[in-house]
Amino acid sequence: MQTVLTGVQPTAKPHLGNYAGAMRPAIRASKQPDTQTWFFIADYHALTSLHDPKVLHQNIYEVAASWLACGLDPAKTVFYRQSDIPEILELNWILSCFTSKGLMNRAHAYKAKVQENQENGKEDLDFGVNMGLFNYPILMSSDILMFSAAKVPVGEDQTQHIEIARDIAQKFNRVYGEILKVPQVVLEKGVKVLPGLDGRKMSKSYGNHIPLFEEPAAMKKLIAKIKTDSLPPEAPKSTEGSILFELYQAFATPEQTEEMRAKFEKGIGWGYVKEDLFQLLDAQLKEPREKYKQLLEDKSIIANCLREGAEKARPQAQMLLKKMRTAIGLEL
Ligand code: TRP
């Protein structure tokens, strides 16, 4: 059995890009034999930047509902919420005593913030940096090392964090013996970054995203906004660099993709491509969308599901902590 673990911050509703890039591959991986998947909502990580209680509370439910609606099976996956496992924070302290401050100074998210302050002529280069943001990689290391994860599938922007988790684990093990599992990063191969309405990477911060569970009418309107060129309908079109084609391909079977490619070569009006894309998405998302809405109607189901996940996870966390405390000399 190999342990695969990943987490997601409840900072926003998932969009098509999150689905194709992270959720779909993670759910597929959770169905593989010989793998035990651990999947969690990183709500304490969200607290580094999200301080509106209503929004955070709602986001936790929405993110959990999205994953469940998309087919995550809580009977097969340990599905829990970070803040339901207090052991992670105990581990966080222990690990922080094995993390040099310099390593944190070099972490990308912190460095980006410092650079932004520099560019804005701020006198205090740490302006807007709370200790949660600064220590973010240590908490993430705790998430991973707490459950002895062998593999951590993440996007490219998170690979440095996994390197940091490896570093910290090795440092601890050098002093106390092989107690912590040194994790490996898994970069999602074959998962292309989805373009948004304007062709840049789909991202909520660019405002070019299509929410995963948008109602059909609103989804249609968003698709209508996708940028195209002004070639007439009968002109042959290139699939290369076409936002519509890329989005279509991300959800289509290889056969459907080839059919669309042929239509491009022959010449097709953009309105028809948009209609095909809408139909393709709607067919796949209709059921999950209904399930999502249903789940959000009675939140106790989600709350119970996360609580049960935490109950499955905690004994393992307690066991590892006990082992560590004994090794450190804290257990009396
Ligand atoms: N930092 C990750 C992100 O923003 C979320 C996360 C928190 C995570 N803890 C983790 C991912 C542990 C993988 C493993 O995407």
Residues whose N, C-alpha, C, O or C-beta is under 5 A from the ligand:
A	BS01	LIG	L5 T6 G7 V8 Q9 A42 H45 M140 D143
